[in-house]
Amino acid sequence: MTERFYITTPIYYVNDVPHIGHAYTTIAADVAARYHRLKGQEVFFLTGTDEHGQKVQEAASKRGVPAQQHVDELHVRFKELWARFNISNTDFIRTTEERHTRVVQKILQDLFDRGEIYRDTYEGWYCTPCERFFTEKDLKEGNCPECGRAVGQISEANYFFKMSQYQNWLIEHINSNPGFVRPESRKNEILGFLKKPLGDLCISRPKERLAWGVPLPFDDQYVTYVWFDALINYVSVHGQVPEIKTCGYWPASHHLIGKDILTTHSVYWSTMLKAIGLELPDNIFAHGWWTVNGQKMSKSLFNVVEPNKLIDQFGVDVIRYFLMREVPFGLDGDFSHKALIGRVNSDLANNLGNLLNRTLNMIQKYYGGAIPTPDVTGPEDEPLKAKAREVIATVDKLFSELAFNKILMAIWEFLDAANVYINDTAPWNLAKTDEGKKRLGTVLYNAAEALRFASVLLHPFMPASAVTLRQQLGLSATVEDEGLASLDAWGKTAPGTQTQPGAQLFPRIEEKEAEKILAAAEAEEKADEAQASGIAPIAEQVTIEDFMKLDFRTGVILEAEKIKKSKKLLKLKVDIGLEQRQVVAGIAEAYEPEQLVGRTIILVANLKPAKLMGIESQGMILAGSDSEKIVVAGFDQELPKGSKVK
């Protein structure tokens, strides 16, 4: 029977804008999935979106659309990004799908019927953004221990899962299965967490507070707590519990997650599975975070690295390579354009790209583009072949550890060996003599064969580039068709194969271009910092001539009134000395009409009239604003109406 491999990412929160952190986990899962397919295994690779909860309900309400429409529109962003990144997921699950909610409700009913779920009143602290309850001892300086925001006191009846009864069993399972939680530091973190008494888990929310969720099958006044619902996706994709047990893909080989959701997976999910009667996954691997300038990426800090921009600028496989190579998978890493450019030039252009270019150029020059037949051997040949055998074994071992950066380091050691082989054998000198030409064919054949090996080993990381590499080598069979079995022997490239040299696989980013990229990135970072501080970035420069065209005048507000059907606009009558003007101003949320009458303001007096809400506005008043308030500009001393403002 063919061995099976099941790998998952977390299901991503549908309200989030997909960022490089989401891509990191998903690319890692894709790399592992592709490798195991090359081993001939049947692979199931799952990703998806988490679409229930209070924040989703609030976001939909703010947009004025039904929650289902909201998630239907937003989940597509993840699907589109994964398509761009060449992600080869088997399935994409959404927690609003009927196939998922049906399984969630069946599991809930079974647990309730067996007494694993009970009703009780909860009194304590609640974090709305995290949608989680916390005890007093959980809080950090009185705030949510997860997000740091303020929490509120709450008392309400809810349903609870008897999680506490499985505490000792879970500790024993972790200690008996060293690879269950990885890396080691995360395992120790969970064992430390489990030294404190483990409470029961609240698994419901009353519909009067949260309507958007999976209804409890045994009480229609409640919906399921979002985490209890979301975690079940890993099994619901395979059907009900009997189908899960026989599908051949459970238990999962790896759950790949970020370190911020380690507790929910290693504690909540593990105890849920025990109660359901399903085996635990073989491994939960909690990787680190990507930071920017040492800070965790956050929408509120406006420092999220947007993957689509990176793809447009550098290409898909460059980003895939960088994310897998730059940082050990279990540790945090800081993202920078400088480091990315460095990887492109040193690893991809100078090493892999250079090896391909000079091999193909010499085959073209000396053999008309046809891969030569090996002839005379030399002492340099066997070390290269031994390195090829070694890298295959090393890569396989490191994949079992999810040590992606070490895998790429091992492959690059092999590429280094191939480049050294060419330097040591000096084909350009061999071509000068008849005796040397007999050796030349062997050298260039071995260089091409090393590149064939590289195309297979690099395929999981850079699938599109591996295809291009093979096309330029003239290899017609795909990596997927040949698999790792094609590397069981050196010498499988057929002599006479016509190479197809093309564009550089990875062009260098030259100094001037690098300077432009870094300057643009720095400008964007500064704009993000300003936005995070509430300060808008400086607009594009104008000339003094442009500025002098504007006529600023002092004016006194004579009348002010609200505009029907508008929350933001007020209609003002302003005396600017020469005449009275009707002005529509977006300050209704900051001022009551009566507060404005008699105030001296600054008016852009020569602005072309425009209609707002059907009312003509004959100018614009100046005001300052931040994210929280609007303040109308004025003076600390009185000026006559109509005075010019310079």
DRENVEX-516865 format. One record per residue (C-alpha): residue number from 0; x, y, z. Coordinates in nm, 3 decimals. Example, Ala and Ser with C-alpha at 12.3 -4.5 7.8 and 13.67 -1.06 7.14 Angstrom:
BEGIN
  pos        u        v        w
    0    1.230   -0.450    0.780
    1    1.367   -0.106    0.714
//
This chain:
BEGIN
  pos        u        v        w
    0    0.000    0.000    0.000
    1    0.129    0.346   -0.092
    2    0.238    0.550    0.209
    3    0.026    0.857    0.280
    4    0.124    1.203    0.401
    5   -0.115    1.464    0.540
    6   -0.002    1.821    0.607
    7   -0.205    2.125    0.710
    8   -0.168    2.499    0.755
    9   -0.386    2.685    1.002
   10   -0.707    2.808    0.847
   11   -0.650    3.179    0.811
   12   -0.877    3.440    0.963
   13   -1.088    3.568    0.674
   14   -1.083    3.933    0.788
   15   -0.703    3.944    0.764
   16   -0.529    4.087    0.461
   17   -0.296    3.804    0.348
   18    0.061    3.894    0.445
   19    0.405    3.738    0.433
   20    0.343    3.548    0.758
   21    0.049    3.365    0.603
   22    0.259    3.296    0.294
   23    0.546    3.162    0.507
   24    0.340    2.883    0.663
   25    0.166    2.797    0.338
   26    0.485    2.785    0.131
   27    0.649    2.564    0.395
   28    0.356    2.323    0.379
   29    0.369    2.330   -0.001
   30    0.742    2.252   -0.006
   31    0.688    1.951    0.222
   32    0.386    1.833    0.022
   33    0.575    1.853   -0.307
   34    0.872    1.664   -0.167
   35    0.659    1.379   -0.035
   36    0.485    1.353   -0.373
   37    0.829    1.313   -0.531
   38    0.886    1.024   -0.290
   39    0.583    0.855   -0.442
   40    0.354    0.910   -0.144
   41   -0.014    0.999   -0.165
   42   -0.030    1.351   -0.027
   43   -0.320    1.547    0.117
   44   -0.240    1.915    0.173
   45   -0.509    2.126    0.341
   46   -0.546    2.500    0.388
   47   -0.848    2.728    0.417
   48   -1.019    3.015    0.598
   49   -1.174    3.062    0.942
   50   -1.499    3.252    0.873
   51   -1.702    3.268    1.196
   52   -1.686    3.485    1.507
   53   -1.758    3.822    1.655
   54   -1.501    4.017    1.455
   55   -1.639    3.881    1.128
   56   -1.992    3.973    1.233
   57   -1.882    4.325    1.328
   58   -1.683    4.377    1.007
   59   -1.978    4.267    0.793
   60   -2.211    4.495    0.989
   61   -1.973    4.787    0.941
   62   -1.975    4.725    0.565
   63   -2.352    4.693    0.567
   64   -2.352    4.346    0.408
   65   -2.465    4.002    0.534
   66   -2.188    3.806    0.707
   67   -2.202    3.529    0.446
   68   -2.154    3.778    0.163
   69   -1.866    3.933    0.356
   70   -1.675    3.604    0.392
   71   -1.764    3.493    0.037
   72   -1.591    3.805   -0.092
   73   -1.291    3.809    0.142
   74   -1.178    3.445    0.136
   75   -1.098    3.480   -0.234
   76   -0.794    3.694   -0.146
   77   -0.626    3.389    0.006
   78   -0.714    3.161   -0.285
   79   -0.578    3.412   -0.535
   80   -0.253    3.460   -0.345
   81   -0.196    3.085   -0.312
   82   -0.249    3.048   -0.686
   83    0.015    3.317   -0.749
   84    0.257    3.141   -0.512
   85    0.213    2.808   -0.696
   86    0.063    2.643   -0.387
   87   -0.040    2.284   -0.461
   88   -0.302    2.234   -0.189
   89   -0.533    1.935   -0.228
   90   -0.831    2.113   -0.073
   91   -0.934    2.454    0.058
   92   -1.182    2.436    0.343
   93   -1.406    2.717    0.466
   94   -1.571    2.693    0.807
   95   -1.898    2.826    0.662
   96   -1.925    2.529    0.426
   97   -2.201    2.280    0.499
   98   -1.955    1.985    0.486
   99   -1.772    2.141    0.781
  100   -2.064    2.265    0.992
  101   -2.235    1.926    0.961
  102   -1.934    1.750    1.118
  103   -1.894    2.016    1.388
  104   -2.256    1.976    1.497
  105   -2.235    1.595    1.500
  106   -1.922    1.605    1.717
  107   -2.084    1.857    1.952
  108   -2.396    1.645    1.988
  109   -2.194    1.328    2.054
  110   -1.981    1.500    2.319
  111   -2.290    1.650    2.483
  112   -2.467    1.313    2.486
  113   -2.164    1.154    2.655
  114   -2.145    1.421    2.924
  115   -1.825    1.579    2.789
  116   -2.006    1.914    2.756
  117   -2.206    2.081    3.034
  118   -2.379    2.415    3.101
  119   -2.255    2.658    3.365
  120   -2.224    3.030    3.435
  121   -1.897    3.200    3.351
  122   -1.778    3.501    3.547
  123   -1.451    3.662    3.451
  124   -1.270    3.861    3.187
  125   -1.336    3.862    2.812
  126   -1.128    3.996    2.523
  127   -1.348    4.087    2.227
  128   -1.069    4.104    1.961
  129   -0.940    3.758    2.063
  130   -1.291    3.628    2.139
  131   -1.154    3.453    2.448
  132   -1.228    3.433    2.821
  133   -0.946    3.478    3.072
  134   -0.913    3.436    3.447
  135   -0.764    3.706    3.668
  136   -0.431    3.522    3.685
  137   -0.416    3.497    3.305
  138   -0.416    3.875    3.258
  139   -0.094    4.067    3.197
  140   -0.100    4.403    3.375
  141   -0.478    4.384    3.365
  142   -0.493    4.336    2.988
  143   -0.541    4.046    2.747
  144   -0.235    3.817    2.761
  145   -0.266    3.746    2.387
  146   -0.311    4.088    2.223
  147   -0.245    4.331    2.509
  148   -0.578    4.510    2.468
  149   -0.823    4.598    2.744
  150   -1.059    4.324    2.864
  151   -1.410    4.354    3.004
  152   -1.577    4.179    3.297
  153   -1.857    3.949    3.196
  154   -2.102    3.707    3.354
  155   -2.310    3.476    3.138
  156   -2.435    3.119    3.106
  157   -2.242    2.908    2.855
  158   -2.147    2.552    2.766
  159   -1.813    2.405    2.866
  160   -1.598    2.117    2.741
  161   -1.443    1.907    3.021
  162   -1.089    1.977    2.910
  163   -0.941    1.967    3.261
  164   -0.991    1.591    3.299
  165   -0.735    1.526    3.023
  166   -0.448    1.729    3.172
  167   -0.243    1.439    3.311
  168   -0.305    1.228    3.002
  169   -0.182    1.512    2.777
  170    0.135    1.563    2.981
  171    0.207    1.191    2.952
  172    0.142    1.194    2.577
  173    0.382    1.485    2.521
  174    0.654    1.323    2.732
  175    0.609    0.985    2.559
  176    0.615    1.134    2.208
  177    0.917    1.367    2.182
  178    0.828    1.471    1.826
  179    0.466    1.562    1.904
  180    0.532    1.934    1.969
  181    0.830    2.089    1.792
  182    1.069    2.258    1.811
  183    1.191    2.156    2.157
  184    1.146    2.507    2.296
  185    0.774    2.496    2.212
  186    0.734    2.155    2.375
  187    0.889    2.293    2.693
  188    0.660    2.595    2.672
  189    0.350    2.373    2.665
  190    0.476    2.149    2.945
  191    0.529    2.466    3.149
  192    0.175    2.577    3.071
  193    0.041    2.240    3.183
  194    0.207    2.268    3.524
  195   -0.076    2.505    3.620
  196   -0.426    2.360    3.669
  197   -0.602    2.328    3.334
  198   -0.956    2.462    3.340
  199   -1.252    2.355    3.130
  200   -1.300    2.522    2.792
  201   -1.598    2.748    2.720
  202   -1.723    2.632    2.379
  203   -2.028    2.854    2.321
  204   -2.143    3.211    2.283
  205   -2.505    3.327    2.331
  206   -2.672    3.432    2.006
  207   -2.786    3.758    2.163
  208   -2.418    3.856    2.164
  209   -2.291    3.660    1.866
  210   -2.520    3.529    1.594
  211   -2.252    3.442    1.337
  212   -2.136    3.091    1.415
  213   -2.228    2.722    1.401
  214   -2.547    2.677    1.610
  215   -2.522    2.432    1.899
  216   -2.734    2.129    1.802
  217   -2.859    2.086    2.160
  218   -2.942    2.454    2.234
  219   -3.049    2.687    1.953
  220   -2.986    2.996    2.168
  221   -2.610    2.947    2.133
  222   -2.342    2.923    1.865
  223   -2.009    2.741    1.885
  224   -1.700    2.920    2.012
  225   -1.491    3.003    1.707
  226   -1.182    2.801    1.809
  227   -1.379    2.484    1.881
  228   -1.540    2.519    1.539
  229   -1.221    2.610    1.353
  230   -0.995    2.333    1.485
  231   -1.231    2.064    1.362
  232   -1.150    2.164    1.000
  233   -0.849    1.931    1.007
  234   -1.081    1.630    1.026
  235   -1.411    1.761    0.886
  236   -1.254    1.773    0.540
  237   -1.249    1.390    0.553
  238   -1.610    1.344    0.668
  239   -1.773    1.221    0.988
  240   -1.574    1.037    1.256
  241   -1.613    0.687    1.101
  242   -1.490    0.820    0.763
  243   -1.204    1.006    0.930
  244   -1.082    0.683    1.091
  245   -1.080    0.497    0.758
  246   -0.974    0.771    0.512
  247   -0.607    0.682    0.543
  248   -0.495    1.039    0.607
  249   -0.562    1.067    0.978
  250   -0.370    1.121    1.200
  251   -0.207    1.416    1.023
  252    0.167    1.399    0.967
  253    0.217    1.770    1.042
  254    0.008    2.063    1.163
  255    0.214    2.370    1.068
  256    0.118    2.672    1.280
  257    0.253    3.004    1.406
  258    0.379    3.009    1.763
  259    0.093    3.239    1.869
  260   -0.161    2.956    1.832
  261    0.046    2.683    1.995
  262   -0.174    2.645    2.305
  263   -0.498    2.618    2.109
  264   -0.353    2.338    1.897
  265   -0.142    2.142    2.143
  266   -0.387    2.169    2.435
  267   -0.739    2.248    2.310
  268   -0.719    2.039    1.992
  269   -0.539    1.749    2.157
  270   -0.795    1.715    2.436
  271   -1.081    1.756    2.188
  272   -0.942    1.470    1.978
  273   -0.907    1.251    2.287
  274   -1.272    1.313    2.377
  275   -1.386    1.257    2.017
  276   -1.199    0.926    2.006
  277   -0.949    1.017    1.734
  278   -0.571    0.981    1.736
  279   -0.357    1.289    1.783
  280   -0.150    1.427    1.493
  281    0.204    1.298    1.462
  282    0.346    1.648    1.492
  283    0.245    2.006    1.570
  284    0.522    2.236    1.448
  285    0.503    2.597    1.571
  286    0.729    2.820    1.364
  287    0.846    3.171    1.450
  288    0.726    3.510    1.331
  289    0.855    3.735    1.059
  290    0.923    4.077    1.204
  291    0.992    4.412    1.039
  292    1.262    4.618    1.208
  293    1.226    4.390    1.509
  294    0.850    4.440    1.546
  295    0.584    4.176    1.483
  296    0.385    4.248    1.169
  297    0.054    4.409    1.258
  298   -0.219    4.598    1.074
  299   -0.227    4.849    1.359
  300    0.146    4.921    1.310
  301    0.102    4.946    0.931
  302    0.413    4.730    0.882
  303    0.259    4.427    0.711
  304    0.476    4.300    0.424
  305    0.241    4.258    0.129
  306    0.328    3.943   -0.072
  307    0.172    4.053   -0.402
  308    0.406    4.354   -0.417
  309    0.706    4.128   -0.356
  310    0.596    3.888   -0.629
  311    0.554    4.177   -0.875
  312    0.900    4.306   -0.790
  313    1.109    3.990   -0.749
  314    0.909    3.694   -0.882
  315    0.741    3.400   -0.710
  316    1.033    3.162   -0.673
  317    1.268    3.427   -0.536
  318    1.024    3.490   -0.251
  319    0.966    3.117   -0.194
  320    1.342    3.061   -0.178
  321    1.410    3.357    0.049
  322    1.143    3.266    0.305
  323    1.262    2.905    0.327
  324    1.635    2.986    0.327
  325    1.673    3.298    0.538
  326    1.563    3.177    0.884
  327    1.550    2.837    1.062
  328    1.184    2.732    1.054
  329    1.128    2.737    1.430
  330    1.281    3.080    1.495
  331    1.179    3.441    1.439
  332    1.328    3.628    1.146
  333    1.347    3.993    1.044
  334    1.238    4.077    0.691
  335    1.440    4.325    0.488
  336    1.473    4.407    0.119
  337    1.850    4.424    0.165
  338    1.865    4.060    0.277
  339    1.635    3.958   -0.008
  340    1.855    4.128   -0.268
  341    2.159    3.963   -0.110
  342    2.005    3.617   -0.150
  343    1.914    3.687   -0.513
  344    2.265    3.792   -0.604
  345    2.480    3.556   -0.397
  346    2.272    3.236   -0.401
  347    2.050    3.247   -0.707
  348    2.241    3.454   -0.963
  349    2.607    3.394   -0.872
  350    2.576    3.028   -0.778
  351    2.284    2.842   -0.939
  352    2.237    3.084   -1.228
  353    2.608    3.101   -1.303
  354    2.643    2.721   -1.300
  355    2.360    2.684   -1.551
  356    2.478    2.966   -1.777
  357    2.837    2.859   -1.811
  358    2.749    2.491   -1.850
  359    2.504    2.563   -2.132
  360    2.735    2.817   -2.296
  361    3.023    2.569   -2.309
  362    2.800    2.287   -2.436
  363    2.681    2.527   -2.707
  364    3.033    2.643   -2.790
  365    3.204    2.304   -2.801
  366    2.920    2.064   -2.893
  367    2.663    2.272   -3.079
  368    2.425    2.260   -2.783
  369    2.404    1.879   -2.758
  370    2.497    1.725   -2.424
  371    2.817    1.530   -2.497
  372    2.886    1.162   -2.439
  373    3.115    1.112   -2.139
  374    3.452    0.966   -2.231
  375    3.774    0.996   -2.030
  376    3.725    1.007   -1.653
  377    3.936    1.194   -1.400
  378    4.001    1.216   -1.027
  379    3.757    1.508   -0.991
  380    3.455    1.303   -1.104
  381    3.397    1.071   -0.809
  382    3.388    1.343   -0.538
  383    3.111    1.521   -0.732
  384    2.912    1.198   -0.766
  385    2.966    1.121   -0.397
  386    2.840    1.468   -0.310
  387    2.526    1.398   -0.515
  388    2.460    1.075   -0.324
  389    2.526    1.252    0.004
  390    2.290    1.542   -0.063
  391    1.999    1.310   -0.145
  392    2.032    1.134    0.193
  393    2.083    1.463    0.378
  394    1.780    1.626    0.219
  395    1.557    1.331    0.306
  396    1.667    1.334    0.671
  397    1.622    1.710    0.701
  398    1.275    1.701    0.547
  399    1.166    1.475    0.832
  400    1.277    1.757    1.065
  401    1.118    2.035    0.855
  402    1.461    2.199    0.851
  403    1.398    2.389    0.530
  404    1.690    2.631    0.552
  405    1.934    2.345    0.622
  406    1.797    2.155    0.322
  407    1.870    2.452    0.097
  408    2.214    2.494    0.253
  409    2.288    2.128    0.171
  410    2.168    2.171   -0.189
  411    2.384    2.482   -0.225
  412    2.686    2.289   -0.096
  413    2.624    2.048   -0.381
  414    2.597    2.340   -0.628
  415    2.921    2.480   -0.484
  416    3.083    2.142   -0.547
  417    2.963    2.150   -0.909
  418    3.105    2.500   -0.959
  419    3.435    2.394   -0.801
  420    3.436    2.088   -1.029
  421    3.418    2.312   -1.335
  422    3.689    2.543   -1.200
  423    3.921    2.252   -1.117
  424    3.873    2.071   -1.449
  425    3.893    2.397   -1.652
  426    3.696    2.290   -1.963
  427    3.819    2.599   -2.151
  428    4.173    2.460   -2.129
  429    4.068    2.103   -2.213
  430    3.915    2.230   -2.537
  431    4.256    2.346   -2.659
  432    4.404    1.998   -2.719
  433    4.287    1.677   -2.882
  434    4.367    1.481   -2.566
  435    4.185    1.737   -2.353
  436    3.874    1.717   -2.573
  437    3.829    1.351   -2.473
  438    3.807    1.464   -2.111
  439    3.598    1.773   -2.199
  440    3.289    1.569   -2.290
  441    3.291    1.397   -1.950
  442    3.329    1.724   -1.761
  443    3.041    1.899   -1.937
  444    2.823    1.588   -1.916
  445    2.880    1.576   -1.540
  446    2.803    1.947   -1.507
  447    2.473    1.895   -1.690
  448    2.397    1.590   -1.477
  449    2.460    1.791   -1.159
  450    2.207    2.045   -1.284
  451    1.956    1.765   -1.348
  452    1.998    1.655   -0.986
  453    1.952    2.017   -0.875
  454    1.631    2.051   -1.078
  455    1.473    1.764   -0.885
  456    1.594    1.869   -0.540
  457    1.492    2.233   -0.594
  458    1.150    2.151   -0.738
  459    0.966    2.157   -0.401
  460    1.108    2.502   -0.324
  461    1.106    2.666   -0.668
  462    0.876    2.463   -0.893
  463    0.854    2.710   -1.181
  464    1.230    2.768   -1.188
  465    1.292    2.393   -1.178
  466    1.075    2.358   -1.489
  467    1.270    2.634   -1.667
  468    1.602    2.479   -1.565
  469    1.499    2.143   -1.711
  470    1.370    2.304   -2.029
  471    1.705    2.473   -2.082
  472    1.879    2.140   -2.021
  473    1.653    1.989   -2.288
  474    1.489    1.743   -2.046
  475    1.137    1.659   -2.159
  476    1.018    1.455   -1.860
  477    0.876    1.651   -1.567
  478    1.007    1.625   -1.213
  479    0.660    1.517   -1.098
  480    0.662    1.226   -1.343
  481    1.014    1.111   -1.265
  482    1.019    1.176   -0.889
  483    1.311    1.116   -0.657
  484    1.359    0.775   -0.816
  485    1.525    0.956   -1.107
  486    1.816    1.033   -0.873
  487    1.889    0.670   -0.785
  488    2.181    0.667   -1.026
  489    2.425    0.913   -1.182
  490    2.417    0.926   -1.561
  491    2.047    0.923   -1.655
  492    2.074    1.227   -1.882
  493    2.081    1.096   -2.237
  494    2.392    1.205   -2.432
  495    2.291    1.399   -2.741
  496    2.005    1.576   -2.565
  497    1.972    1.918   -2.729
  498    1.991    2.198   -2.476
  499    1.769    2.505   -2.509
  500    1.952    2.804   -2.358
  501    1.721    3.090   -2.271
  502    1.697    3.397   -2.053
  503    1.899    3.404   -1.734
  504    1.727    3.198   -1.467
  505    1.800    3.456   -1.197
  506    1.947    3.785   -1.324
  507    2.162    3.983   -1.082
  508    2.009    4.290   -0.925
  509    2.271    4.549   -1.014
  510    2.383    4.818   -0.773
  511    2.176    5.104   -0.917
  512    1.861    4.891   -0.927
  513    1.927    4.770   -0.572
  514    1.964    5.131   -0.454
  515    1.628    5.219   -0.611
  516    1.457    4.921   -0.446
  517    1.607    5.000   -0.105
  518    1.520    5.371   -0.131
  519    1.159    5.287   -0.222
  520    1.138    5.038    0.065
  521    1.278    5.294    0.310
  522    1.029    5.556    0.193
  523    0.745    5.308    0.237
  524    0.866    5.219    0.588
  525    0.872    5.586    0.685
  526    0.522    5.633    0.548
  527    0.408    5.329    0.746
  528    0.567    5.467    1.064
  529    0.391    5.799    1.010
  530    0.060    5.623    0.950
  531    0.105    5.413    1.263
  532    0.165    5.729    1.464
  533   -0.147    5.884    1.314
  534    0.052    6.131    1.103
  535   -0.027    6.134    0.732
  536    0.276    6.123    0.498
  537    0.383    6.441    0.318
  538    0.205    6.487   -0.016
  539    0.383    6.530   -0.348
  540    0.572    6.858   -0.378
  541    0.415    7.159   -0.552
  542    0.579    7.477   -0.683
  543    0.540    7.818   -0.521
  544    0.351    7.921   -0.834
  545    0.095    7.644   -0.774
  546    0.053    7.747   -0.412
  547    0.010    8.117   -0.496
  548   -0.290    8.031   -0.715
  549   -0.491    7.953   -0.398
  550   -0.673    8.244   -0.233
  551   -0.714    8.194    0.143
  552   -0.947    8.440    0.321
  553   -1.075    8.488    0.673
  554   -1.448    8.448    0.717
  555   -1.705    8.449    0.996
  556   -1.966    8.172    1.020
  557   -2.311    8.335    1.033
  558   -2.527    8.021    1.022
  559   -2.473    7.645    1.056
  560   -2.715    7.356    1.016
  561   -2.709    6.979    0.973
  562   -2.775    6.826    0.632
  563   -3.045    6.561    0.630
  564   -2.929    6.204    0.557
  565   -2.565    6.294    0.625
  566   -2.371    6.218    0.944
  567   -2.062    6.411    0.838
  568   -2.175    6.728    0.656
  569   -2.287    7.069    0.780
  570   -2.420    7.358    0.568
  571   -2.259    7.689    0.665
  572   -2.318    8.054    0.569
  573   -1.984    8.237    0.577
  574   -1.922    8.613    0.552
  575   -1.585    8.685    0.384
  576   -1.629    9.063    0.377
  577   -1.672    9.094    0.001
  578   -1.976    8.863    0.003
  579   -2.148    8.580    0.185
  580   -2.080    8.221    0.078
  581   -2.262    7.889    0.123
  582   -2.013    7.621    0.223
  583   -2.059    7.247    0.287
  584   -1.805    7.116    0.541
  585   -1.738    6.760    0.666
  586   -1.717    6.852    1.034
  587   -2.058    6.740    1.167
  588   -1.904    6.459    1.376
  589   -1.677    6.710    1.554
  590   -1.904    7.011    1.606
  591   -2.265    7.090    1.685
  592   -2.396    7.369    1.455
  593   -2.437    7.617    1.740
  594   -2.070    7.577    1.839
  595   -1.962    7.724    1.506
  596   -2.173    8.037    1.475
  597   -1.956    8.348    1.519
  598   -1.623    8.166    1.470
  599   -1.356    8.311    1.241
  600   -1.233    8.047    0.999
  601   -1.001    8.018    0.696
  602   -1.173    7.965    0.361
  603   -1.025    7.859    0.028
  604   -1.214    8.133   -0.155
  605   -1.127    8.065   -0.518
  606   -1.212    7.695   -0.521
  607   -1.446    7.601   -0.805
  608   -1.800    7.540   -0.664
  609   -1.903    7.174   -0.624
  610   -2.222    6.997   -0.518
  611   -2.224    6.775   -0.209
  612   -2.547    6.589   -0.123
  613   -2.714    6.809   -0.385
  614   -2.606    7.134   -0.212
  615   -2.362    7.374   -0.377
  616   -2.046    7.446   -0.179
  617   -1.867    7.773   -0.265
  618   -1.535    7.709   -0.099
  619   -1.363    7.491    0.159
  620   -1.277    7.564    0.520
  621   -0.942    7.451    0.660
  622   -0.923    7.203    0.946
  623   -0.671    6.966    1.100
  624   -0.746    6.601    1.173
  625   -0.608    6.276    1.303
  626   -0.768    5.934    1.335
  627   -0.986    6.050    1.625
  628   -1.081    6.416    1.584
  629   -1.124    6.717    1.354
  630   -1.030    7.072    1.460
  631   -1.127    7.379    1.255
  632   -0.832    7.613    1.194
  633   -0.848    7.964    1.341
  634   -0.646    8.252    1.489
  635   -0.534    8.358    1.837
  636   -0.624    8.721    1.751
  637   -0.913    8.878    1.559
  638   -0.870    8.972    1.191
  639   -1.116    9.163    0.967
  640   -1.342    8.949    0.749
  641   -1.191    8.889    0.406
  642   -0.828    8.927    0.518
  643   -0.584    8.732    0.301
  644   -0.410    8.440    0.470
  645   -0.052    8.378    0.359
//
